[in-house]
Amino acid sequence: MLFRSIDYPNGDVVFVHGLGGDALDTWTFESSVGKGSNEKEFESFFPAVLSADFSETNFWSLNYSAHLSNWEDNPKYNELQRVCSEIVQYLSGSGIGNKPLIFVCHSLGGIVVKEILRKSESSTFDRLKKVYTNTRAVSFIATPHKGSNWANVLTAVNSVIPFFRASSRIEELEKDNTYLEYLSSWYREKANESCIETQAFYEQRKTKGIEVVPHYSA
């Protein structure tokens, strides 16, 4: 994880990227890359921009595997749930969850965050449960809560071009799948129960001619 850590924070903000992204590029305005005061700084790396305005808060950017394609067959949902279990352990081990916590997530990152919270809430270990109990807000940016037509398009390519295989992450975003429906219902109930403030942003313009995440899904 990339982060700005201070000794006595009033809370943590965790950025979670989506499909094809990573902890750095997803949150960096393209034209600003490499223009910081030295080669390790990025003027428009969003967590860094915010950290300048909120000096008492820790800002983190989570990195996990979210490749658009791969060459391996993986279980359709087990892989995502396994990764999220590991992330909960990692967050807890880094001290994230001990203070008020906010998640900012893009695309698949929103699904990841909901599964992280579900894993945390159901844990029998108090240290892991804190990730859920101390979450105060979640901001979803173009998250396909009900799946995406784009995922269906990419998955279908495999039947036409055998050399391309949609990754397990893409398959997890197929439109109207039951796992996403269940996870969304779980989150709505728990967010209301635990007073987790929620924002959901959706796109109003197509990306390369495709509406990746329609309004009804976001």
N, C-alpha and C positions, 0 to 999 in steps of 0.2 A: 504494500500500500504506500502511496505517496501521502505525506501529511505535514502539517505544521503543528507541532506538539508543544504545549506550555505546561508548566508544573501544576497550576491550580485552575483548571478551566471551569467555566460555568456550564459547559455542555459540549457535545460533539455533533458535528454535521458530517454525514458520510455520503459521498457521491458514488453512484453505482451505474456504470456504463451499460450499453446495450449491445445488440448484435453487430459484430464486425468492429466494435470499438475497443478502447483500452482506457486505463486509468488516466492517461495524459491527453491523448489526441481528442477524445470525445468532448472534453471540457476546455479545449483551447481553440480560440478563433484562428482559423487557418492562416490568415495573412500576418499574424503576429508572431508565429513560431520563430524562435531564434533571435528575436529583437530585444530580449531582456538585457539587463546590465552585464550579464555573463552568460555563457553557453548553457547553464543549468536553469536559467530563469525564463519564464514565458510571460510576457506582459498581460496577455489575455487568458491565462489559465484561471478559469472561473473561481475555483476554491481559493487561489492565492489572492484574487481581487477581493473576494469577500473577507478573507482573513485580515486584510488591511483595514476594513471597516469595523470588524468585530474582533478586537484584539484579545478578548478574554475567552474566546471559543476555539476549540480544536477543530481543524478541518482535515478530512481524510478523503482519499480517492481510492476506492477498492478496485483491484484488478482480478479478473477471473477469465477462464477460457470461454470465448463467445465467437468462435470462428464461423464464418458463413458456410464453409464446407470442410469435410475431412474424408479420410479414406477408411474409417473404421465404422463398424456396426456397433451401436450402443443401444441399451434398453431405452425405450422412448421417454419414460418419466423417471425411472430410477436414478439415472445419471444426474439430473437436475437436483433431485432431493438429496442425493449423496453429497454433491458439491455444496449445497446450502447448509447441510449439517456441519461440514468442515468450516464453512464461513462463520457460523455461529460460534464454534469453538475458537476460531481465530480472533473474532471481534472481542469475545470475552477475555481471551488471553492478553489482548492489547489494552484491556481496561475500558473498552467501549461498552457502554451499558451501565456503568456505575454512576453516570451523570445523565441529565436529560439529553435525549437523542433525537436527531432529525435525519431522515433519509431523503436524498434527492436522486431520482432514478430515471433513466432513459430507456425506452423500448423494453427489451427483455429484462433489463435491470429491475423494472417494476415487478415482474413475475418473481425474480430472484428475491427481492425484498419481502414480498408477501410470504414466500416459502421460508425465508429466514425467520420472520416473525412467528410463523406457525410452528416451526421447529423449536424456537425458543419458548413459546408459550406452553408447549406440551412437555417440555423437559422436566425431569424430576430433580435436576440440580439447580439450586438457587442462583449460582453464578451465571449459568446459561439463561435462566429465566429473566434475568435483569435486562437483557437486550430488548425483550418484549415489554416488560413492565415500565421501563424508563423511556420508551419511544413516545414522543409527544406529537410528531407530525411526519407525514410522508407526502412528497410532491412527485406525482407521476407525470412524466413528459412523454407523450406518444406511446404509452404502454398498451399493448393489445390484450386487454383483460379478457376479451372473448375470442381472441385469436385474430389472425390477419389473412386476408386474401393473398397477400404477398407471400406468406409462408406456403400457401397452397401452390402458388405459381412456381416457386423454387423447388418444391418437392416434386412437382410434376415433371420438371426438367429431367429428372433422373430417368424417367421412363423413355425419354426421347434420346438423351445423350448418356449412354451408360458409363462414360468416363467421369461424370459428375455425380457426386452423391451428396444430397442435402445432409447437413450435420444433424445430430440429435437435438441441438438447440433450435434449429429451424423447424424440425418436426414437432417440437413442443409448442410451437406457435400456430399450428394449423387452426383454421377457423372453426369455432363452435365445438371444440373438444371438451369432453366431460371434466377433465382435470382442471382446466382453466375456469370452468363454470364453478366447480367446487371451491377452488381457491378464492375466487371472487366473492362467493357467498360467505365463506369463512371470514374474509377480511372485512366485509361490510358489517357483519355481526360484531366482530371483535373491536373494530374501530369505534363503533357506536358505544359498545360496552365500556371501553377503556378511554373514551374521549380522545382518540387520536385524530388530530386535525388533518384533513386530507384535501389536496389539490389535484386536479386532473386536467392536463392540457392536451389538446388534440390539434392535428394539422388541418389547415384549410386550403393548402395548395398541394398539388401532386408532386411526387418526386420521380423525375424521369418518366413522367406520364402515368405513374401508378400511385393510387392513394393507398399508402402502406398500412396505416392504421385509421380506419374510418371512425367517424364520431361515435357511432353506437358501441364500438369496441373500446374506445378510449374513455 
